[in-house]
Amino acid sequence: MIRLFQKRFILGIAALICAGAVALQYGLIKRFSVIKVESTGKFTPAIARLGQESLVILKDPALSVAPNDYSAEDLLLSHEGIENGVVDVHFDRAQLSPETAALLTGAGTNPRFAYEEIDYSVDMKREPTTGAPCRTSVKVLWKTLPRQATEVHFFQMGTPGSHLNRHIEMRARDAEFLVEMITEPAPQGDPRAPGCQKVLRIGDWSQSLGGLLPIKVIAAADSGFRFYFKSLNNNHPLWEGPKGLFEPFVLGIPPMRPGDPATMQARALEIRSLGAGFQLSSSPILSARSLDGEQPLSVQSLSVGSDELQVRISGRGRVAGKDITWVDRVKMSPILAASLIAINAGLILLLKLLFRLRHAVSVKVEPKPAREQIFAPHPATAKVAADVFISYAREDQPVAAILATALERQGWSVWWDQRIRLGEAFDEAIEEALAATRCVIVLWSKGSVSSRWVRAEASVGANREILVPVLIEDVQLPLEFSQIQTARLVNWKGEEAHPEFARLLSAVNTLLRQAS
């Protein structure tokens, strides 16, 4: 009973050690999951495909730094105009700012002042003159700085762009944008040059505009607006070929000096699946998130392709994604990899020691006869001197009888117990037979592997190096005998032509020749 408790105690200790090792490794993986996101290769760049994914940037108002010339409004991004290119903007639901409405009203145009679809695009009805094209600059600012972290979505819908046009859409959740647009001619340029004549449409109202007239539009919360970039010169496109990338925006506040780092900062960046009606998946395909109280992520660039958006970010944060496994996390951190290797190596060594200790306890559970009584041979006093000694369990007596008969037909003398063992009076006969025999055959079965008598007799044969094991049932051999070559006579009925019986005869014959 005590030894059974010892075995269970050792197993319990092993289980606790394994659980502790798993918990430790899980904690290390979480601890070292804060890494440089650019080192993963997942965000250089991260990609959102047309009609399939949306790029989500989580902006925190605490990260907003507004320059004096923008008052309390935070500049999100800007486009400074491009040579040989024009920009059109379409709003799904927006209205003119009060100052723009007043400006147009004062000019006698009486614009509509309500939330409707708004277009700011090139007036295709007017024939432009030759000369340097006008440039349209755009600024996107918060209408009112959000009080909490706000999601800004960038995505593409519709058909892919060609070698002459690109488009990108954006919207904010629960926040309004103020979008400023102005079209200006080149220095000393013609205000009627290509791209200079614009038309403003609000619902079914429209008005042609000349250059140098700033237009400010308030985009409603949770509604989208699209930028269309077009090349005016087929021979000088704004990007390389149909699949070329175009980087139209300066993100955040423009740097004061060339080479200064990007100023758009974000708490998180995600790529989410995009369904019909702008239905986003609840869990992101890929995400990077900075820790509270630590430096935010830097959004370095946003590139527009014909059918995909690419964003590059940097900084320290937690990275997650459907295709990022714990193996990927280990690869991302050499320190984590070395720690896990050391922990698992120590765990294996410790479990090996516990296994050996448990085996040592298990061997003592069934006490064997004293070694002084059964190991030393006493040929002078033995009453039975047989060539072969057969050790077996009581329930295997029929098989033992068949084997004894088969061996005797080979001309060998066989000692085997044909009676039920009755205790102490039979010990001396067994000891004498074991001491005098030149070969011990043990029949392994379900009964014999659990019999202390059979295991003790097999130990005598193994210590004298005269043991020949025979498997008569499919059982797992005791550990101390598992390395000895064993004949397999499962379901054997005494056939002398059986190949395993021939192996048995050969082994017995070898031992008997050596003994003589």
Secondary structure as UniProt FT lines:
FT   HELIX           2..31
FT   TURN            32..33
FT   STRAND          34..36
FT   HELIX           37..40
FT   TURN            44..45
FT   STRAND          46..49
FT   TURN            50..52
FT   STRAND          53..59
FT   HELIX           61..63
FT   HELIX           68..70
FT   TURN            71..72
FT   STRAND          75..79
FT   TURN            83..84
FT   STRAND          85..96
FT   HELIX           98..106
FT   TURN            107..108
FT   STRAND          116..122
FT   TURN            124..125
FT   STRAND          135..142
FT   STRAND          150..155
FT   TURN            163..164
FT   STRAND          165..172
FT   TURN            173..174
FT   STRAND          177..184
FT   TURN            187..188
FT   TURN            191..192
FT   TURN            194..195
FT   STRAND          198..202
FT   TURN            203..204
FT   STRAND          205..209
FT   TURN            211..212
FT   STRAND          215..219
FT   TURN            221..222
FT   STRAND          225..231
FT   TURN            234..235
FT   TURN            242..243
FT   STRAND          250..251
FT   TURN            258..259
FT   STRAND          265..266
FT   STRAND          268..274
FT   TURN            276..277
FT   STRAND          286..289
FT   TURN            292..293
FT   STRAND          297..304
FT   STRAND          308..314
FT   STRAND          316..321
FT   TURN            322..323
FT   HELIX           326..332
FT   HELIX           334..363
FT   TURN            364..365
FT   HELIX           371..374
FT   TURN            379..381
FT   STRAND          388..391
FT   HELIX           394..396
FT   HELIX           397..408
FT   TURN            409..411
FT   STRAND          414..415
FT   HELIX           424..426
FT   HELIX           427..436
FT   STRAND          439..444
FT   HELIX           446..449
FT   HELIX           452..463
FT   TURN            464..465
FT   STRAND          467..471
FT   HELIX           479..481
FT   TURN            482..483
FT   STRAND          487..488
FT   TURN            490..491
FT   TURN            496..497
FT   HELIX           499..515
//
